[in-house]
């Protein structure tokens, strides 16, 4: 076994490993090469990524940082050979070097091996994230789009301000600097501003094209001064109307019952779950 930093040439293999893990742990692919490239672009690959090679030189595991989160994956067909433990040991050491006080990893609801490994090393479940879905429909009712419009490329600073205010008390959301947020979130691969919707300075729903049949909402935010007034539901219904028969999906934290109820009211249902495991690091 050997651990080494990743290089850009390793991107496809690393993405394939994460996708294989998704299929094993939640039943569907929830990652792409574009996701990995967006994340690696913000990293020092030498310091903040690791690949595991077996004795024959095959890449059988990968890990990289996403803020205080670590995305780590071992080939589902090679579990139990010590590769996950090696990545876990590296990630905790590197997190401490980065000045982190905690480290987090997500585990799909079927990921029993990863769950057992994390628990054995002192990680505890802190919250869950549900994937909510609204099936495709060809008879979408007209949406009330009063005061709403498609997002414009110049909206990034305004939407960033709404984001900071909307998620100010969410300890699970790590605020990035404006330039990084604009690159990774607002202009991330697949984001479609024409399908996204905003109410100027008040709220927005950012839409990403996942595939021909599916849209994903990576961010839905409403300014605290305007929450509870139905804007979130109107933004979602406007996206549904623009989706023109495509399935719409998003993630929601289990400890945000207001959001869960909102999504259920507009016809979304829970499909699968990822559990967030966290460990405090020594000073």
C-alpha positions in Angstrom: 0.0 0.0 0.0 1.2 3.5 -0.8 -0.3 7.0 -0.3 0.6 9.8 -2.6 -0.8 13.2 -3.6 -3.2 13.3 -6.6 -2.3 15.0 -9.9 -4.8 16.4 -12.5 -4.2 13.2 -14.5 -5.8 11.2 -11.6 -9.1 13.2 -11.7 -11.2 10.7 -13.7 -10.2 7.7 -11.6 -10.8 9.6 -8.3 -14.3 10.7 -9.6 -15.1 7.1 -10.6 -14.3 5.9 -7.1 -16.6 8.5 -5.5 -19.4 7.6 -8.0 -19.0 3.9 -7.2 -19.2 4.7 -3.5 -22.4 6.7 -4.1 -24.0 3.9 -6.0 -23.1 1.4 -3.2 -24.1 3.7 -0.3 -27.2 5.6 -1.6 -28.2 3.8 -4.7 -27.5 6.5 -7.3 -24.5 8.6 -8.5 -24.4 11.9 -6.7 -21.0 13.1 -7.9 -19.3 13.9 -11.2 -15.9 14.6 -12.7 -17.0 18.3 -12.9 -17.6 18.3 -9.1 -14.2 16.9 -8.4 -12.5 19.3 -10.8 -14.3 22.3 -9.1 -13.1 21.1 -5.7 -9.5 20.2 -6.7 -9.2 23.6 -8.4 -9.3 25.3 -5.0 -6.8 22.9 -3.3 -3.1 22.5 -3.1 -3.1 19.0 -4.5 0.2 18.0 -3.0 -0.9 18.9 0.5 -4.7 18.4 0.6 -5.3 15.3 -1.5 -4.2 11.7 -1.2 -4.7 8.6 -3.3 -4.1 5.0 -2.1 -2.4 2.5 -4.4 -2.3 -1.2 -3.7 0.8 -3.3 -4.1 0.3 -3.6 -7.9 0.0 0.2 -8.2 -3.8 0.3 -8.8 -5.6 3.3 -7.3 -8.1 1.9 -4.8 -8.9 4.9 -2.6 -8.9 8.7 -2.6 -9.5 11.6 -0.2 -9.5 15.4 -0.4 -10.6 18.3 1.7 -13.7 20.5 1.3 -13.4 23.1 4.0 -13.4 21.1 7.3 -15.1 18.2 5.4 -13.1 15.3 4.0 -14.4 13.4 1.0 -12.9 10.0 1.2 -13.7 6.9 -0.7 -12.4 3.3 -1.0 -13.3 1.1 -3.9 -16.4 -0.8 -2.6 -14.9 -4.0 -3.9 -11.7 -3.5 -1.8 -13.1 -2.6 1.6 -11.6 -4.3 4.7 -8.0 -4.1 3.4 -6.8 -1.1 5.5 -7.1 1.5 2.8 -9.9 3.4 4.6 -7.9 3.5 7.9 -4.8 4.9 6.0 -6.9 7.7 4.5 -8.5 8.4 7.8 -5.2 8.7 9.6 -3.8 11.0 6.9 -7.0 13.2 6.9 -6.9 13.8 10.7 -3.2 14.7 10.7 -3.6 17.0 7.7 -6.7 18.6 9.3 -4.7 19.5 12.4 -2.0 20.9 10.2 -4.6 23.1 8.5 -5.6 24.5 11.9 -9.0 22.7 12.1 -10.6 21.9 15.4 -12.8 19.2 13.9 -13.1 17.0 10.9 -16.2 15.7 9.2 -17.1 13.0 6.8 -20.5 12.0 5.2 -21.7 8.4 5.1 -24.6 7.3 2.9 -27.5 5.5 4.6 -26.3 2.1 3.2 -22.6 2.7 4.0 -22.2 0.2 6.9 -18.5 -0.3 6.5 -17.6 3.4 6.4 -19.9 4.0 9.4 -18.3 1.3 11.5 -14.8 2.6 10.6 -15.6 6.2 11.6 -17.3 5.1 14.9 -14.3 2.9 15.8 -12.1 6.0 15.4 -14.2 8.3 17.7 -16.5 9.9 15.2 -20.1 10.6 16.2 -23.2 11.3 14.0 -24.2 15.0 14.3 -26.9 15.5 11.7 -28.3 14.0 8.5 -28.9 15.5 5.0 -31.9 14.2 3.1 -32.1 14.3 -0.7 -35.5 15.6 -1.6 -37.0 15.1 -5.0 -40.0 16.3 -7.0 -40.9 13.9 -9.8 -41.0 15.2 -13.3 -44.5 16.5 -14.4 -45.8 17.6 -17.8 -48.8 19.5 -16.4 -47.1 22.1 -14.2 -49.5 24.7 -12.8 -48.6 28.4 -13.6 -46.3 29.9 -11.0 -46.7 33.2 -9.3 -43.6 35.0 -10.5 -44.4 38.4 -9.2 -41.1 40.1 -8.3 -39.1 37.2 -9.5 -36.7 37.0 -12.5 -33.9 34.8 -13.8 -30.5 35.3 -12.2 -28.1 37.6 -14.0 -24.3 37.0 -14.1 -23.8 40.3 -12.3 -26.0 39.2 -9.3 -23.2 37.3 -7.5 -22.3 39.9 -4.8 -26.0 40.5 -4.0 -26.8 36.8 -3.7 -23.6 36.2 -1.7 -24.9 38.8 0.8 -28.2 37.1 1.1 -26.4 33.7 1.6 -24.3 35.0 4.5 -27.4 36.4 6.2 -29.6 33.4 5.6 -27.0 30.9 6.8 -25.5 33.0 9.6 -26.7 30.6 12.3 -26.2 27.4 10.4 -23.0 25.9 11.9 -23.0 23.3 9.1 -22.6 25.8 6.3 -19.1 27.1 5.9 -19.1 30.6 4.3 -16.5 31.0 1.6 -14.9 34.3 0.5 -16.8 36.0 -2.2 -14.4 35.2 -5.0 -14.3 31.5 -4.1 -18.1 31.4 -3.6 -18.6 33.0 -7.0 -16.3 30.5 -8.7 -17.6 27.3 -7.0 -21.2 28.1 -6.3 -22.5 30.9 -8.4 -20.5 29.9 -11.5 -19.9 26.2 -10.7 -20.1 23.7 -13.6 -23.7 23.1 -14.8 -25.2 26.1 -13.0 -27.8 27.6 -15.2 -28.6 31.3 -14.4 -31.6 31.3 -16.8 -33.3 28.5 -14.8 -32.3 30.0 -11.5 -34.6 32.6 -9.9 -34.1 35.6 -7.6 -36.2 38.3 -5.9 -33.8 41.2 -5.9 -31.8 41.4 -2.6 -34.3 39.2 -0.8 -33.8 35.6 -1.9 -32.9 33.2 -4.7 -32.8 29.6 -5.9 -29.7 28.6 -7.8 -30.3 25.8 -10.3 -27.7 23.4 -11.7 -28.3 21.0 -14.7 -27.5 17.5 -13.5 -28.5 15.6 -16.6 -31.0 15.9 -19.4 -33.8 14.8 -17.0 -32.8 16.3 -13.7 -32.2 19.7 -12.2 -30.5 20.2 -8.8 -30.9 23.2 -6.5 -27.5 23.6 -4.7 -28.6 26.7 -2.9 -32.0 28.2 -1.8 -31.7 31.3 0.5 -34.1 33.9 1.8 -33.0 37.0 3.7 -33.9 36.6 7.4 -36.1 39.8 7.2 -38.3 38.1 4.6 -38.5 34.5 5.8 -41.9 33.0 6.6 -43.6 35.1 4.0 -43.9 32.4 1.3 -41.0 33.5 -0.9 -39.2 30.1 -0.6 -42.2 28.3 -2.0 -42.7 30.8 -4.8 -39.0 30.5 -5.8 -39.3 26.7 -5.9 -42.6 26.8 -7.9 -41.0 29.1 -10.3 -38.1 26.7 -10.8 -40.6 23.8 -11.2 -42.3 25.8 -14.0 -39.0 26.5 -15.7 -38.0 22.9 -15.4 -40.5 21.9 -18.1 -41.1 18.4 -17.0 -37.7 17.6 -15.5 -37.2 16.1 -12.0 -36.0 18.7 -9.4 -33.8 17.7 -6.4 -32.1 19.3 -3.5 -30.5 18.6 -0.1 -31.9 19.6 3.3 -30.5 19.2 6.8 -32.5 17.0 9.2 -32.2 19.7 11.9 -34.0 22.2 9.7 -37.7 21.2 10.1 -39.0 24.4 8.7 -37.2 23.7 5.4 -38.3 20.1 5.4 -41.9 21.2 5.8 -41.5 23.8 3.0 -40.2 21.2 0.5 -42.9 18.7 1.4 -45.6 21.4 0.9 -44.4 22.0 -2.7 -44.5 18.3 -3.5 -41.0 17.1 -2.7 -40.3 13.7 -1.1 -37.2 12.2 0.7 -35.3 9.8 -1.5 -32.2 8.9 0.5 -30.0 10.2 3.3 -26.3 11.0 4.1 -25.2 11.1 7.7 -22.7 13.7 8.9 -20.0 12.2 11.2 -17.7 14.5 13.1 -14.7 14.2 15.4 -13.0 16.9 17.5 -9.3 17.2 17.0 -6.8 17.7 19.8 -5.4 21.2 20.3 
